[in-house]
C-alpha cells in the first residue's frame, strides 16, 4: 500500500522534529517552523509509512525525501512507484541507483560558524568590522536583546516596511516580488504562533525603536536556523551589527553553527550571504526515477 497522507498540523511539531533530529539533517527545508509557516499556502501533508516520514507539498506537487533509517535505492524506487513515479526533493545525498540526480545553484544553503560572526576577528571580516564601528559611532546608545511574543507587533511592522521598500515594479522582477509576498505571508503566520512553534528571536534597537531582528528555530544538535531576518533600510549598517550581536547571543546558548537558508537563485541575496563567508555550503538534490526522467526528455 502507498503512504496515506493527512494534513500537517501544529501538533506535528514534535513528530517532524524527532525525525529531523534523528537524521541529523541541517537543511532548512526540513525545519518544522519554516514548513508550518507556509502551510496556508502550500498545504503540506504528512504520512508515516515503512518506518519513514513522508512530507508532501500539495500546492507545488513536491514530495520531500523520506525521513527515517537510511533508505536503499530499492526502497526509494518502490515508494516512488507507489506514489505514481514521483521525484523526491531536497535529498541530502547525491547518489541513488535508478534515479537521475539534479540540483541547481539555488539549492545551496549557507551555514556559518557562530563564533566567526560573533567575533569578526578574521581578516576577511575587516569591512564588516568597519561597518559595525560606523553604526556604533552614529548610534552609541543602541541596544540589543532577546525578543518575546510581546515584540511580534513591532517585528510585523518592520517586516511590512521592509517589504514595501524592497518591492520592485511588477514587470521588473515578478519572481522577486513573489518571493517577498510568500515570505511575508509565512512570517506573519509563524509569528502568530511564536510560542507554540518555540521560536527564538533577537532584536536591535535605536532608542525604543526596533530597527533589525532575526528569528531562530528548529535546532538540530549545535546548529540552529535563522528563519527570518528583517531590518530598517533607513538605518545604515544595522545588519552587520545585528548579525554580530545575534551570533554572540547564539554562541552563549551553545550553538556552534547556524543555517541562513538558501539564496533561491536571487543574485543580490547570494552576494549578501557570501559576503559573510559561510563555513560550508549545504546542497540538496532532486532524485527523479530514471524511467520518468527519460520520458520527460522524450516528450
N, C-alpha and C positions, 0 to 999 in steps of 0.2 A: 504493500500500500504506500502511496505517496505521502509526504508530510501533510498534516491537516493544519491549516493556518487559522489564526484568530487575530483580532485587532490588538495592537500593543496598547498597554495602559500604563499609567504612572506606577501602579502596583508591581510592574515587571522590573523595576529598577534593580532589586537585589538579584533577580534571576539572571538578567543580562550581565550585570556586573560580575557575578560569580563565574560565568563562562569566560568573560574577557580576562579576568584576573588569573584564572586557571591556565589560560592560553598564553598569558604574559604579553598580550597584544598592546603595543604602544600606539597603534593607529587611531587617529581622531575619528575615523569613520565608524568605530565601534563604541565610541563614548556615549553612554546612555543619555546624558543630558543633551547632547547635540542631536541625537536621534529623536528624543521626545520633543525637543523644541520645534522640530519640523513635522511633527505628527499631524497637525491640522492641514498641512499642505500635501505631504507625501503619503499619508495613510499607511503607516508601517504595520506589518503583520508579523507574527511570530509562530513558530512551530517547534516543538521538541520531538525529535524523530531519530531513532537508532543511536541514542545517546548524544545527539548533537543538537545545537540550537540553530534554527534557520530564521533569517531575517529577510523580509521582503518589502521593498519599496513599491507599493502598489501603483502609485502615481507614475513613477518612472519605469515600472515593469522590471526592476532590477532585483535579483537575488544576491544576497551577500554570501561570501564564502562561509560554509557551515563551521560553527564553533564547537569544539569538543576535542576528544582524543585525535591524534594525528590520523587523518583520513587517507586511505590508499587511493590511487588513481581509479581502481575498480569501484570503490565506494562512491567517488565523485561522479563517475560516468553513470552509475546506477541511479543516483539521486537526480542527476540531470535528466535522464530518460524519464524517470517517474514524474518530473515536473514539466515534461514536454520538450526536452532538448535545450534547456536554458543554459546560459552562461552564468558563471559565478564571479561576482565583482569583489574588489578590494581584498584579493587573496594575498596573504603575507609572503608566500613563496613564489618562485618564478618557474618551477619545473613541475610538470604533471603530464605523464604519458597519456596520449589520447586527447589532449587539449592543445589548442593554439593559445599561446600566452602573449598578451599585449598590454601595453601601458603607454602613456604619453607624459610629457614633461609636467603637465598639470597634476599628475598623480603623486608627485613628490610631496612629502610632509617634512617640515622643518623642526628639528629637535636641537635644543640648545642646552649647554651646560649652565646650570643655575649660577654657580659661583663665578663663572666668567663674566656674566652680565651684572652680577651684584657688585663686582669689584672693578670692572672695566680697566684692569691693570695692564692687559696685553697691549703691545704697540699697535695692534690692528684697531683698537678702540680709541685711539688718540683723538680723532674727530668727535666721537661721541662724548668723550670726557670734556672737551671744549664746549660742546653744546649744553652739557649739564651745568658747567660753570656759568655759562651765559644766562641760563634760566635763573640760577641762584642769585646772580648779580641783580637781575631785574626784580625778582620776587624773593627777597631774603626771608620773608615771613611765611612762605608757603609751607604747607604741612601735608602729611600723608598718613593714612590709617586704613585698617580693615573696614570693609563695608558690611552692612547687615541688610535685612529685609526692609528696614526703615529708610534706606537710601535708594530704594528701587525707583521711586518717582524722579529723583534727580538724575539717575542713570538713563531712564527713558527719555527725559527731556534733552539730555546731552546727545543721546542717540539720534533723536529727531533732528536736532540742529546739525549734527554731523552729516546725516543723510541728505538734508536739504542742500548743504554746501557742496557735497561731492557729486550730486546727481548731474548727469550730462544732458544736453539737448537730446530728445528722444531718438532722433535719427543718427546722432553722432556715435553713440555706443549703447545700443539696446541691451547687449549682454551685460555690460557693466551695471546699467540701471536695474536689470532684472536681479542681479546678484545682491544689490543694495536692498531691494524690496524684499527678497526672500530672507536675507539675514535679519532685517528689521522685524519681520513677522515672527521669525523663530526666536529672536532675542526677547521680544515682548512676551511671548508665551513662556519662555524659560524663566524670566524674571518674575512672572506672575506666580511661578511655583518655586521660588527661591529656596525656601526651607525644605520643601518636600523633595527637591532634587539634590539637597545638601550641597548647594553651590557655595563657593567662597569668592570673595571679591576684595579688591584693593583700589583705593582712590587717591588722587592727588588734588589738593585744594589750594586755591589762592583766596585768602580770606575765608569766607564761608561758602565760596562757590566751587563746586566740583568741576574740574577742568579736564580730567582724564581718569580712566579706570580700566581695570582688567577684571574679567570674570573667569574663575577657575572651576574645573570639575573633573570627575572621573579619575582619581589617582589609581595608578597601577604600580605597585611597589613604590619605588622612589621617584616615579615620573608622574607629572600632573599635566592636564591640558589647559591651555589658555583658550577658552571657548569664545570669548568676545573681548574686543578692545575698542574703545571709542575715546575721542578727545575733542577739545575745543580748538578748531582750526584758527581761531584768532589769538591763541596764546602760543607764541613761538617757543619751540624746544621743550614743550611739555611732555612729548613722547619719550625722548631719551631718558629724562629723569624719572618718569613713571616706570619705565622698564627696569632701570637700575634699582629703584626702591622696591618694586614688586618682586624682583628676583631676590633681593635681600630678605623680603618677607617670606618667600617660599623656602629659601635656604634655611631660615630659622625654624621652619616646620619639618625640615629633613628631606625636602625634595631636591634631588641631585640634578634633575633634568626636567624640562617641560617641552611639550609639543605645541607649536604655534600654528598648527594646521597647514593646509595646502595653499598654494597661490592660485589654484584653479585656472592657470593659463593667463592671468592678467599681468602684463609686463610691469606695471607700477607696483603691484603687490609683490611680485617676485623680486624686484630691485630692493624694496624695503626690507623684506625678510632676509635676503642675502647680505645686506649691509650690516647685520648683527652677527654674522659669521657662525652659522649653525655648527654644532658639534658633529652632526651627521644628518644625512638625508634619508628618510624612510620612504621606500617605494612600494606601492601596492600594484596588483596586476589583475587583469581580467582573464579568466580561463573560459574559453569557448570550445565546446566539443568539436573535434576536427570535422565530423560529418556536417555539422551546422556551418562551420567556418567555410568549408568548401562549397556548400550550397550557396552561401551569401556571395562568394566570389563569382559563381557561375550565373547568378541572376542578373 
